[in-house]
Amino acid sequence: MNIFAILLASILCLASTTIAASIAEDSYFSVQDSSAYNSEQESTTNASRKNSDALSPRVLIVGFGPSGMSFCHAIEVRRRELEKKGDLKALAKLPSVSAFERSSTHGGVWKQNHNASTTIGDDTSMYEGMWVNGAKELAEYFDYTFDEHFGCALPTYIQRGAMLEYMTARVTKNTPDFFEKYVTFNTEVVTVTFDNATEIFTAITKNLLTGEKTTSTYDKVIWAAGVNSIPYIPQTLENALDSFDGEIIHSSNVSNLKGSIKGKRVLLIGGASSAEDIALTSIKLGADEIFISFRNPDDSVTTVDSWPLDKVRRFKETVPSGIDENNCIILHAIKPTKNDNIQYDKKKKKTKEASKYDDANDSSDDEEESSEDEEESFDDEEEDDDEKEDDDEEEKEEDVEKEKELKLCGIDTVIFCTGYKADFGMLDPSINGWGQQNMTENFLTKYVGDIQPANELDYWKKHPYLYQYSVSIENPSLMYLVPNAVSLDQIIWADVLAWHALAFITAEPSSRPTQDEMTDWLSRRIYHEMQIPVLRDGIDKNYQSALKMLDDTYDFTGKEYSTWDKGEVMFTFRALAETMEKAGYPVDIGSFEELNDIGMQYVNFETQDRDNCMDERPESAKTFRDLKESNLKHIRSVFTGTQAVPFKKLWMEIDDLNDTVMDLCGVDEPSPKNGMVCRMEGRECELLSWNEDKISGL
């Protein structure tokens, strides 16, 4: 996981008179001349708005997934508190919001659409029958707990559809007309421009049902459309599979996954969390066999020591390079391996245990058993020295050094799990925030020493130019609510960023940081990232090269891998703690300097939330989600103390279509508590209310 690989679907590039972005033809933002909508009357009105701090700011929100919902919910929370206080002046300054969502409903990638198109650029939605792949306790809201919503203790892993229902219930609990009040569906934002003279945005929206376009002006723009608008397939891989006679789809477009994989042999390209999710779901939905080809030896799929029913074969450090005359997919090894030109065909024994989860025909049970362990030479952690070919020692030096390949035959479906593309090339890389300071000594120092940073860091290719991960430093009227993580903690990140954006908008101008202060914060933040090996590895080419050389010669211990991963997670929550404080968010997990007990609970949720099935037999149907009760002792709500419970049966045996989240309940209804509480060392403590003192310290 790279917490700051925030792949935005679009970035608005500042110009002298307009702010605009041009991505794909059907993207939310495209270039538009701001002069197209500038009547004399409108210019006069906008100029008067620029000089007035008393008016309610008009805010445009693009997209209405968890981030857009969180921002509008934060307004409602703030409104209720101000009404209780009778603070009419502050109430008048709450923003007036117009949100637009191109889909017919809310939720972004959390919604499920069985009829979703597979065309890149169309709406994306979650895979059929998908579950969360992290501890749900990371995503619990302070003002609406799981106990309040579900009424019982649940496993730490639940269906993604249940999470969306939970998010929806939270925002509508006190505002039944929430969606009618804030969002217009089936409408896309076509263009957004910014006039420096009036400091006003002009947006053109299009009703996708009627084709009607509308032009409106706004004081603030918030990008809340997530990161899944532009699925990415590397051109080289697309060209390599151009002649493949079978189905090819991207992971963002597999909402009706069962039709693509039931009874079929599937190749997943890419090894990140989406590949792990799709592999497990594919097994449950009846895939015959799954192969995973991935470049990075440290990808998420390598953390699973045993896949259920022995149906998954992984080929690390490989890439597809072509199709042969028999429609076999050729995988090339990035690093040479010992066996060359091995064909992997359909003659694979199918266990009896597999058939109980497959409602496909079982005719393949009688197929001839293959005598070869074909995948061993490419599959991580599975190579058996006894299976090496006898003539290996007779190979000449040039044969050993040449690129090796393997052929996968009989593949029916290829799914690209290759992520999403963003272009930050327009961002000014003049500030690298590093200088000549030495990196703090860490567990890798003894292996690589002190590495001089590259002259230019790749930070700007990966990150927007943002203050506190949400406010554009170049134009503070433009904000991005894009979570800083790809795991389940993205939900709480979205909520915190929403609170920060609202606090920034409603703060007195004199209390907001200046551009120089925001730039200084970003420089210091980059410095801190350069102290974390896993984060520096993502932005400093010199450090990347040093670690690459080390990786070729040294096998890290389990403890060293744990230190690598935990450093990133700790940084994530330290950053979250600081943004919480700046936003006046009603939860205290510590500070950037030091996390408190609740903050460390979140870290444990992130690092100790799975069973890697290390000692499971190959025919076992157990997955990492099948945690024993002893593994769950530390996984409990930070707000109510309710502990997660084990599944009543194996995850593979749960019917995703008929078993609801309530079928997962493990105990009787917990005793509801009046008011929100947090738990720290067994003591209850009232949560903070909206903290105006903290807000003034933005």
C-alpha positions, -999 to +999 in steps of 0.1 A: +000+000+000+012+035-009-008+060+012+001+090-009-004+075-044-036+095-046-045+089-083-068+118-089-090+116-120-083+152-128-063+183-115-073+219-122-042+237-136-039+274-126-035+300-153-034+338-152-071+341-160-087+306-159-083+274-140-092+244-160-082+208-167-084+186-198-083+149-194-104+125-214-133+136-236-159+123-212-141+134-180-156+158-155-132+187-164-122+200-197-107+233-210-132+261-213-127+299-217-141+317-187-151+346-209-179+326-223-199+334-192-191+369-181-220+393-186-215+428-172-241+422-145-226+389-135-191+405-133-205+432-110-222+406-088-191+385-086-169+415-077-192+424-049-190+388-036-152+389-037-152+418-013-178+404+011-170+379+039-206+379+052-222+360+023-227+322+024-201+307+001-215+289-029-197+255-031-197+231-061-190+195-052-180+171-081-191+136-072-211+122-044-194+091-029-182+089+007-163+122+005-191+143-009-215+127+016-191+135+045-187+171+036-225+177+035-229+157+067-203+179+084-224+210+074-255+194+090-236+186+122-222+221+123-257+236+116-273+218+145-247+229+169-249+266+158-287+264+160-285+252+196-262+281+204-283+306+185-253+318+166-270+334+136-238+350+123-220+317+120-251+300+106-252+326+078-217+317+068-223+280+063-218+272+026-246+267+001-238+234-017-246+221-051-233+186-057-234+168-090-231+130-095-230+115-129-244+082-116-281+076-108-273+071-071-247+079-044-218+058-031-191+060-059-172+027-060-191+014-030-223+010-049-230-022-069-243-020-104-251-054-121-256-037-154-225-016-155-208-012-188-173-024-193-163+006-213-135+026-198-147+059-187-182+048-178-193+046-141-173+022-119-188+002-091-177-025-067-174-061-077-203-084-073-204-099-038-174-078-026-164-076+011-142-051+029-106-063+030-096-045+062-109-042+097-143-024+096-134-008+129-112+016+109-143+030+092-166+035+122-180+070+125-178+089+158-215+101+156-231+068+144-216+036+157-219+001+143-238-009+174-263+018+168-268+008+132-265-030+132-275-037+168-252-066+173-215-075+173-202-084+138-171-100+123-144-075+114-150-082+077-185-074+063-200-070+029-192-037+011-229-032+005-235-032+042-209-005+046-227+017+021-260+011+039-242+022+071-228+054+055-262+062+040-281+057+073-256+080+091-263+110+068-300+105+067-306+098+104-311+135+113-316+147+077-341+125+060-341+147+029-303+147+028-299+136-009-327+158-022-312+187-003-276+184-016-271+164-048-283+162-084-279+128-099-274+118-136-255+150-141-219+155-150-197+185-146-184+193-181-161+223-175-149+244-146-131+277-151-117+303-126-115+340-131-086+355-111-101+390-112-134+381-095-121+349-078-152+331-091-155+296-106-178+291-136-191+255-141-211+240-170-231+209-160-249+185-183-280+164-175-271+130-189-308+120-194-319+151-214-286+165-226-295+199-212-265+221-201-266+246-173-240+273-164-236+284-128-210+303-107-194+293-074-170+306-048-154+272-040-150+240-058-145+206-041-134+176-061-150+145-044-152+122-074-127+097-061-098+082-080-115+056-102-126+077-131-098+067-155-089+030-153-053+025-164-040-003-187-004+001-197-002+004-235+025-022-237+003-048-220-027-038-241-007-043-272+007-076-260-028-090-256-043-074-287-048-107-305-061-126-274-093-146-282-112-142-249-127-116-226-105-087-214-118-063-187-104-039-161-109-044-124-131-013-122-156-028-146-163-062-131-195-054-112-211-086-127-180-107-120-198-141-120-206-140-156-170-134-165-153-161-144-178-189-134-162-222-146-134-204-163-096-201-161-088-165-153-056-145-155-052-114-133-026-089-143-013-069-113-007-079-077-022-051-056-053-053-033-078-054-062-061-086-075-063-102-040-100-092-037-110-105-072-090-137-068-109-146-036-142-136-049-136-155-081-129-187-062-162-182-043-181-175-075-169-207-092-138-199-112-120-230-123-085-217-117-069-182-112-034-171-123-018-138-111+010-122-130+026-092-113+058-072-115+064-062-079+076-090-055+062-071-026+026-067-039-004-075-017-010-110-032+023-121-018+011-117+018-013-147+014+005-179+023-022-203+013-051-196-011-084-214-006-088-247-024-054-244-040-069-226-069-045-197-072-011-197-090+011-166-086+038-156-110+059-128-095+081-105-115+064-114-148+046-094-175+025-107-204+044-102-237+023-117-264-001-144-277+010-175-296-007-193-324-027-215-299-041-184-280-017-191-251-006-160-232+032-156-230+045-144-196+081-130-196+101-130-164+116-097-154+143-117-137+156-149-154+143-181-139+156-216-142+130-233-164+123-220-199+093-222-222+070-241-198+035-246-210+007-245-184-024-261-198-058-272-186-048-306-174-050-298-137-066-320-111-097-306-094-103-315-058-136-328-044-135-299-020-136-274-049-168-288-062-188-279-031-182-242-039-186-246-077-221-247-091-206-251-125-205-285-142-181-309-125-171-327-157-135-315-153-131-338-123-123-367-146-097-348-166-062-363-168-040-352-140-009-333-151+024-348-140+042-315-140+045-288-113+044-263-141+041-231-121+067-237-096+096-219-113+075-187-115+055-189-083+069-171-052+076-192-022+067-224-041+099-234-059+111-269-052+148-275-059+140-312-065+119-303-095+146-285-114+153-299-148+184-321-150+199-302-179+200-269-161+237-273-154+243-279-191+230-245-201+255-221-215+260-187-200+241-169-227+211-192-223+209-184-186+210-147-191+184-146-218+148-136-209+127-166-199+091-172-207+061-193-197+029-199-216-005-200-200-029-219-222-067-222-220-072-188-204-108-176-208-108-142-191-081-116-185-087-090-158-064-060-156-058-051-119-034-023-130-049+007-112-057+042-124-039+069-141-034+106-132-011+133-146+004+158-123+030+170-149+016+205-147+026+209-111+056+230-103+085+208-090+105+238-078+100+229-041+114+196-032+112+202+005+144+182+012+177+201+010+208+183+022+196+168+055+206+132+063+180+106+067+174+095+103+190+061+110+166+032+105+167-006+102+179-003+065+208+021+073+232-008+081+226-022+046+225+008+023+241+036+044+233+073+038+219+077+003+221+112-012+187+122-025+181+126-062+182+162-074+145+161-082+120+140-063+091+122-080+068+137-053+051+160-078+043+131-102+024+114-074+009+142-052-012+172-058+002+205-045-021+205-014-021+217+022-033+192+048-041+168+018-071+188+009-066+226+001-049+237-031-019+258-022-020+277-055-057+284-052-072+278-017-107+281-031-101+247-048-101+216-026-098+179-030-115+153-008-095+123-019-085+099+009-048+093+016-050+055+017-064+026-003-075+005+026-106+008+048-091+038+067-100+058+036-135+062+050-123+080+081-098+100+060-126+112+038-146+123+068-116+141+084-107+159+051-144+169+048-143+185+082-110+202+074-124+216+041-155+230+059-134+244+087-111+261+062-141+276+042-159+289+073-128+302+091-121+339+094-097+349+066-072+362+091-070+327+107-063+308+075-026+301+067-009+321+041+004+306+009+039+308+023+028+290+055+011+263+035+041+258+013+063+256+044+040+229+058+043+209+026+081+212+025+083+199+061+058+171+053+080+159+024+110+160+048+091+137+072+081+113+044+118+111+034+125+097+068+101+067+062+119+040+041+087+028+023+076+063+015+111+075+004+112+045-019+082+058-037+097+093-045+135+092-045+151+074-074+185+072-057+170+054-028+149+032-051+181+021-068+199+014-035+170-008-023+167-025-056+204-036-054+198-047-018+167-067-028+188-086-053+213-098-027+195-099+006+163-116+019+146-095+046+135-112+078+098-112+088+106-086+115+122-063+089+092-066+066+070-058+095+090-027+104+088-016+068+050-019+067+044-005+101+064+026+095+041+035+066+010+028+087+022+048+117+029+078+094-006+075+079-022+079+113+002+105+126-008+126+095-044+118+102-041+129+138-027+163+128-054+169+102-080+159+128-066+185+152-065+212+125-101+205+115-115+204+150-126+168+143-144+153+173-120+124+178-086+126+194-060+100+183-030+120+194-007+142+173+017+140+145+045+137+170+029+109+190-003+088+187-023+081+219-039+048+228-068+052+204-044+061+176-023+030+183-056+009+182-061+021+146-025+011+138-032-023+152-064-026+131-044-019+100-014-042+108-031-071+127-064-076+109-058-108+089-048-144+091-023-152+064-032-189+065+005-198+068+000-233+081-031-242+061-033-273+039-035-267+001-071-281+000-083-259+028-111-234+021-099-210+047-091-173+038-074-145+057-109-133+067-115-164+088-100-151+120-102-171+152-116-155+184-081-153+198-071-132+168-099-108+174-092-097+210-076-065+200-102-057+173-129-037+191-147-004+185-128+026+198-162+042+206-183+014+222-157-013+230-177-039+211-153-067+200-155-083+166-167-119+164-157-148+142-177-160+113-203-187+121-189-206+091-160-202+067-161-171+045-161-193+014-194-209+026-212-176+031-238-171+003-232-135-009-266-133-026-288-147+002-268-142+035-272-106+047-250-088+072-275-096+099-268-133+094-233-126+106-244-113+141-225-132+168-240-119+200-272-104+213-280-068+208-254-047+228-266-022+254-269+012+237-250+041+253-264+076+255-241+100+237-208+092+220-180+078+240-145+067+233-126+040+252-090+045+265-075+020+289-110+009+300-122+044+308-150+062+290-144+097+279-167+121+261-158+129+226-149+165+217-176+187+201-168+210+172-137+227+185-137+264+174-103+270+191-087+243+169-105+257+138-090+291+144-056+275+143-058+263+107 
